[in-house]
Amino acid sequence: MCRSIQTLFNYDPPTTEEEVYASSLQYVRKVSGFRKPSRLNEAAFEHAVREISIATKQLVDSLVSATPPRNRAMEVARAKAKAQERFGPATEG
């Protein structure tokens, strides 16, 4: 659905509250169509992000895995290598 929402389950070190919040924020942005809501919609927007964060944390905490946790640093390096292979080296400009 949204490429910037990252997998949060089965990582070492475990997923942080900030990562859960960031994924929840991306989800609400995608569903609502707002990057930043108007003042009229701000309370509803923030309430949705908080509720989704809570539900997401409960889900991640209740899941079990038979596989060993993934190493976050290795996953980031793998994703960067894949992006470089696909798009070429990053250029500064």
N, C-alpha and C positions, 0 to 999 in steps of 0.2 A: 504494500500500500504506500508506504512512505519510506524512501531509502535512508533517511537520516535516523529512523528509529532502529536502534541496535538491539541485538539479542542480549538479554540480561541474565539468563539462567546458566548455571554451571560454569562459573568463572572463578579463578583463583588469582588475585584476591577477589572476594565476593563483591557483588554489585553495590555501589554506594547509593545513598539517598539522593544525591545530586544527579546520578545517572538515571534513576527512576523518575525523578521530577522532569529531567530534560526529555525523556521519551514520552512522558505523559503530556508535556507541553507541545511536543511535535504532533502527537495524535490529535489533541484538541485543535491545534492550528489547522491541521488537514481537514478534520471533520467540519469545523465551523467556517473555514475559508478566510479566517482572520489571522494575519500575522500579529497584529496588535489590535485588540477590540476597542471600540469607542467607549467613552465613559459610561454610557448607558448599558453596555454589555460586559463591562469589565468584571463586575462581581460574579456574574454567571460563568464567565470564562475561567476566572481563578478558582471558583468553586468546583468546576468540572475537572480542572487540572489536579486539585487536591484529592478529589474523590477517586480519580483514575490512578493517581499515585498510590493511594492506600490499597486499592484493589490489586494493582500490579505488584506491590510489595508482598501482599498476602499470597498471591499466586506464586511468585518466585520463591518465597520462603516455604511453601507447602509442597513444591515439586521435588521429586527424588530422581536420581540418575544412577545408572549402573556403570557409566563411563567416568573416568577421572575428570576433574575440572580442567577446563581449557586455560591456558596461560594467556592472560590479556595482552601482554607485551608481544608475544609471538603472533597472536591474531592480528594485532595492529600492523606489525611488520609484514605479515602475509598479505593483508589488504592493500598496503602501500605498494608492495611488489606487483600485485595483480593490476592495480591502477596504472602503475608505470608501464607495465607490459601492454596494457590496453591503450593508454593515451600518450605514452612517451614521457620523457623526463619533464618534471615541472620546470617552468621558466619563470624567472623573476622579471617583473616589469612594471 
